[in-house]
């Protein structure tokens, strides 16, 4: 669309001269013969620039310019004032009234066209900036919401996975979905007795040390922390971002945890704390998504696989990592295991084959 220019002059020949010149150059032109008509045209036609004569009956060009500037909608509308009076004195008055540029009569046509083109270019830049500012608050609000979502997701996922989710590079995990996952349950052996006989400060100190070490390893292996239950944790792999080596990550993490806890146990036993550590790992399908109510939502996995991992953890003796047959099938080349035969697990109608991970191959 051609840029629209309003020509304001009480002399018809002047209006025609300017209108013809601008029309030939491809501009759309509207005209006004006095100040009141000019203000009405500005309101109705929304021109991109005003060529405004200074000396007009009734309302002068200065008065019109001030009125245009008083309106927030037109405060930045480019205005070129035109006069046959002394240009030095009139220029000062025009600038004080809010004019952007000044031309003397008789008008030099190349100069007029150059000034019009320059001011319209500035107006385009101003309009783009104004549009950017109008949407700035909305963009800031969206970014704050995104940061808030990222912080909430970091409660469940590693920072890398949380950022993938927020950036839209993976599906929204909070929607219920079904997926095969590898689940890891772990807890401290003897913790209940320790908590009953120790001061609360001692119990919290042990948990802080334990959680710090476990949390670092969960993040390092990009696991999803489903829950804390005091001394226990549930972590799973292959959700929200699918990975090809979920079982391997789980077993490597469990082995690293056992190694770290070995060091903690040395310190704890020096303090007289009789604690130890066990892990259960299972693989299978689960339904995953947000669980809870408005104001308090958690991210959880529901299915037989979570129960199996929990039961294997419960059966694990101190420092054992018990894995299911399905997990062993996925990591057989990675581990040295001890076949424990079939275990009778609560909630399962048939005995479940179980294997104790002795070490990683080559470790």
Buried (B, 14 or more C-beta within 10 A) or exposed (E): EEBBBBBBBBEEEBBEBBBEBBEEBEBBBBBBBBBBBBBEBBEEBEBBBBBBBBBBEEBBBBBBBBBBBEEEEBEBBBBBBBBBEEBEEBBEBBBEBBBBBBBBBEBEEEEBBEBBBEBBEEBEEEEEEEEEEEEEEEEEEEEEEEEEBBEBBBEBBBEEBBBBBBEEEBEEBBEEBEBBBBBBBBBBBBBEEBBEEBEEEBBEBBBEBBBEBBEEBBBEBBBBBBBEEEBBBBBBBBBBBEBEBBBBBBBBBBBBBBEBBEEBBEEBEEEEBEBBBBBBBBBBEBEBBBBEEEEEEEBBBEBEBBBBBBBBBBBBEEBBBBBBEBBBEBBEEBBEBEEBEEBEBEEEEEEBBBBBBEEBEEE
